[in-house]
């Protein structure tokens, strides 16, 4: 029960993070930048 409640409470954080990653990926791709740099930076922030 506890784990389910925590997931239900935190799902919007995960959804926001995923949406932000998809948006950044699209913007970076459109601008033609190499995505590797900000991806490793985002991973560094997340861990």
C-alpha positions as CSV (number, residue, x, y, z in Angstrom):
1,X,0.0,0.0,0.0
2,X,2.8,2.4,0.9
3,X,4.7,2.0,-2.3
4,X,1.5,2.5,-4.4
5,X,0.7,5.7,-2.5
6,X,4.2,7.0,-3.1
7,X,4.0,6.2,-6.8
8,X,0.6,7.9,-7.0
9,X,1.9,11.0,-5.2
10,X,5.2,11.2,-7.2
11,X,3.9,10.3,-10.7
12,X,3.7,13.9,-11.8
13,X,7.4,14.4,-11.1
14,X,8.2,11.5,-13.4
15,X,5.8,12.7,-16.1
16,X,7.3,16.2,-15.9
17,X,10.9,14.9,-16.2
18,X,10.0,12.6,-19.1
19,X,8.2,15.4,-20.9
20,X,11.1,17.8,-20.3
21,X,13.6,15.2,-21.8
22,X,11.4,14.7,-24.9
23,X,11.0,18.5,-25.4
24,X,14.7,19.1,-25.0
25,X,15.5,16.2,-27.3
26,X,13.2,17.7,-30.0
27,X,14.6,21.2,-29.6
28,X,18.2,20.0,-29.6
29,X,17.5,17.8,-32.7
30,X,15.9,20.7,-34.5
31,X,18.7,23.0,-33.8
32,X,21.2,20.4,-34.9
33,X,23.2,20.3,-31.7
34,X,24.9,17.2,-30.5
35,X,22.6,15.8,-27.8
36,X,25.3,13.8,-26.0
37,X,26.5,16.7,-23.8
38,X,23.2,17.7,-22.3
39,X,22.1,14.1,-21.9
40,X,25.2,13.3,-19.8
41,X,24.6,16.5,-17.9
42,X,20.9,15.5,-17.2
43,X,22.0,12.1,-16.1
44,X,24.5,13.8,-13.7
45,X,21.7,15.9,-12.3
46,X,19.4,12.9,-11.9
47,X,21.9,10.7,-10.0
